[in-house]
Amino acid sequence: MAQDRPALRAQPTAQPPIKCTCRYRGQDFHLGEVICLSTSGGPRIAQCEMALNNTSWTITEGPCPTVQAPASPSSPNLAALGPALD
């Protein structure tokens, strides 16, 4: 004889979120972070993402942004920098 019983359900347990990171040169980067990554095609922008339950760098075709230093005079005037600190 079958009795009508309520189905037992497993209650989800509260678990801390998994902290997935990508690594580059000994540093951890969180999902979504963007860095300038060295590749065989030169420095490229890369974003930390999930791919098949693993973190992975998604490399773009775009080069990393660069900043050029202002042009320096041919003979800098060091006296203009102020007194030397001892």
Phi and psi restraints in degrees (value plus and minus 20) as a CYANA .aco file:
   2 ALA   PHI    -110.4   -70.4
   2 ALA   PSI     113.4   153.4
   3 GLN   PHI    -123.5   -83.5
   3 GLN   PSI     125.7   165.7
   4 ASP   PHI    -100.0   -60.0
   4 ASP   PSI      91.7   131.7
   5 ARG   PHI    -142.4  -102.4
   5 ARG   PSI     126.0   166.0
   6 PRO   PHI     -87.1   -47.1
   6 PRO   PSI     123.8   163.8
   7 ALA   PHI     -87.3   -47.3
   7 ALA   PSI     118.0   158.0
   8 LEU   PHI    -104.2   -64.2
   8 LEU   PSI     112.1   152.1
   9 ARG   PHI    -137.9   -97.9
   9 ARG   PSI     118.4   158.4
  10 ALA   PHI     -96.7   -56.7
  10 ALA   PSI     107.9   147.9
  11 GLN   PHI    -103.9   -63.9
  11 GLN   PSI     111.0   151.0
  12 PRO   PHI     -84.9   -44.9
  12 PRO   PSI     119.3   159.3
  13 THR   PHI    -114.7   -74.7
  13 THR   PSI     126.1   166.1
  14 ALA   PHI     -92.3   -52.3
  14 ALA   PSI     101.3   141.3
  15 GLN   PHI    -144.5  -104.5
  15 GLN   PSI     125.7   165.7
  16 PRO   PHI     -85.9   -45.9
  16 PRO   PSI     128.8   168.8
  17 PRO   PHI     -83.4   -43.4
  17 PRO   PSI     126.9   166.9
  18 ILE   PHI     -96.0   -56.0
  18 ILE   PSI     109.1   149.1
  19 LYS   PHI    -116.1   -76.1
  19 LYS   PSI      69.6   109.6
  20 CYS   PHI    -107.2   -67.2
  20 CYS   PSI     116.2   156.2
  21 THR   PHI    -157.6  -117.6
  21 THR   PSI     137.5   177.5
  22 CYS   PHI    -120.9   -80.9
  22 CYS   PSI     132.7   172.7
  23 ARG   PHI    -137.9   -97.9
  23 ARG   PSI     123.8   163.8
  24 TYR   PHI    -173.9  -133.9
  24 TYR   PSI     104.0   144.0
  25 ARG   PHI      30.6    70.6
  25 ARG   PSI      24.9    64.9
  26 GLY   PHI      59.6    99.6
  26 GLY   PSI     -13.6    26.4
  27 GLN   PHI    -135.4   -95.4
  27 GLN   PSI     129.4   169.4
  28 ASP   PHI    -114.9   -74.9
  28 ASP   PSI     119.3   159.3
  29 PHE   PHI    -148.4  -108.4
  29 PHE   PSI     113.9   153.9
  30 HIS   PHI     -97.3   -57.3
  30 HIS   PSI     140.1   180.1
  31 LEU   PHI     -74.5   -34.5
  31 LEU   PSI     114.5   154.5
  32 GLY   PHI      72.8   112.8
  32 GLY   PSI     -36.6     3.4
  33 GLU   PHI     -90.9   -50.9
  33 GLU   PSI     127.7   167.7
  34 VAL   PHI    -138.4   -98.4
  34 VAL   PSI     115.2   155.2
  35 ILE   PHI    -156.1  -116.1
  35 ILE   PSI     152.6   192.6
  36 CYS   PHI    -117.7   -77.7
  36 CYS   PSI      94.4   134.4
  37 LEU   PHI    -129.0   -89.0
  37 LEU   PSI     115.1   155.1
  38 SER   PHI     -95.8   -55.8
  38 SER   PSI     106.9   146.9
  39 THR   PHI    -149.7  -109.7
  39 THR   PSI     152.7   192.7
  40 SER   PHI     -85.1   -45.1
  40 SER   PSI     -41.6    -1.6
  41 GLY   PHI    -113.8   -73.8
  41 GLY   PSI      -7.4    32.6
  42 GLY   PHI      80.2   120.2
  42 GLY   PSI     157.9   197.9
  43 PRO   PHI     -85.0   -45.0
  43 PRO   PSI     112.8   152.8
  44 ARG   PHI    -154.2  -114.2
  44 ARG   PSI     134.1   174.1
  45 ILE   PHI     -95.9   -55.9
  45 ILE   PSI     113.5   153.5
  46 ALA   PHI    -154.4  -114.4
  46 ALA   PSI     124.7   164.7
  47 GLN   PHI    -140.4  -100.4
  47 GLN   PSI     117.3   157.3
  48 CYS   PHI     -96.5   -56.5
  48 CYS   PSI     101.6   141.6
  49 GLU   PHI    -160.2  -120.2
  49 GLU   PSI     149.8   189.8
  50 MET   PHI    -116.4   -76.4
  50 MET   PSI     116.1   156.1
  51 ALA   PHI    -159.0  -119.0
  51 ALA   PSI      91.5   131.5
  52 LEU   PHI      33.6    73.6
  52 LEU   PSI      31.5    71.5
  53 ASN   PHI      44.8    84.8
  53 ASN   PSI      -1.1    38.9
  54 ASN   PHI    -150.1  -110.1
  54 ASN   PSI     126.3   166.3
  55 THR   PHI     -97.4   -57.4
  55 THR   PSI     128.1   168.1
  56 SER   PHI    -175.9  -135.9
  56 SER   PSI     129.5   169.5
  57 TRP   PHI    -106.0   -66.0
  57 TRP   PSI     107.6   147.6
  58 THR   PHI    -118.8   -78.8
  58 THR   PSI      94.1   134.1
  59 ILE   PHI    -114.7   -74.7
  59 ILE   PSI     111.6   151.6
  60 THR   PHI    -112.0   -72.0
  60 THR   PSI     148.9   188.9
  61 GLU   PHI    -101.5   -61.5
  61 GLU   PSI     -36.0     4.0
  62 GLY   PHI     -93.5   -53.5
  62 GLY   PSI     117.2   157.2
  63 PRO   PHI     -93.5   -53.5
  63 PRO   PSI     141.7   181.7
  64 CYS   PHI     -90.1   -50.1
  64 CYS   PSI     124.5   164.5
  65 PRO   PHI     -87.7   -47.7
  65 PRO   PSI     126.3   166.3
  66 THR   PHI    -144.7  -104.7
  66 THR   PSI     135.9   175.9
  67 VAL   PHI    -143.1  -103.1
  67 VAL   PSI     109.8   149.8
  68 GLN   PHI    -116.0   -76.0
  68 GLN   PSI     117.8   157.8
  69 ALA   PHI     -91.6   -51.6
  69 ALA   PSI     128.1   168.1
  70 PRO   PHI     -82.4   -42.4
  70 PRO   PSI     130.4   170.4
  71 ALA   PHI     -81.1   -41.1
  71 ALA   PSI     113.5   153.5
  72 SER   PHI    -117.9   -77.9
  72 SER   PSI     129.1   169.1
  73 PRO   PHI     -85.6   -45.6
  73 PRO   PSI     136.7   176.7
  74 SER   PHI     -85.7   -45.7
  74 SER   PSI     -52.8   -12.8
  75 SER   PHI    -151.3  -111.3
  75 SER   PSI      76.8   116.8
  76 PRO   PHI     -83.9   -43.9
  76 PRO   PSI     124.8   164.8
  77 ASN   PHI    -113.2   -73.2
  77 ASN   PSI      75.3   115.3
  78 LEU   PHI     -86.2   -46.2
  78 LEU   PSI     -44.9    -4.9
  79 ALA   PHI     -84.8   -44.8
  79 ALA   PSI     -46.2    -6.2
  80 ALA   PHI     -90.2   -50.2
  80 ALA   PSI     -35.8     4.2
  81 LEU   PHI     -97.6   -57.6
  81 LEU   PSI     -34.8     5.2
  82 GLY   PHI      86.2   126.2
  82 GLY   PSI     157.7   197.7
  83 PRO   PHI     -88.5   -48.5
  83 PRO   PSI     129.6   169.6
  84 ALA   PHI     -92.1   -52.1
  84 ALA   PSI     123.6   163.6
  85 LEU   PHI    -109.8   -69.8
  85 LEU   PSI     114.2   154.2
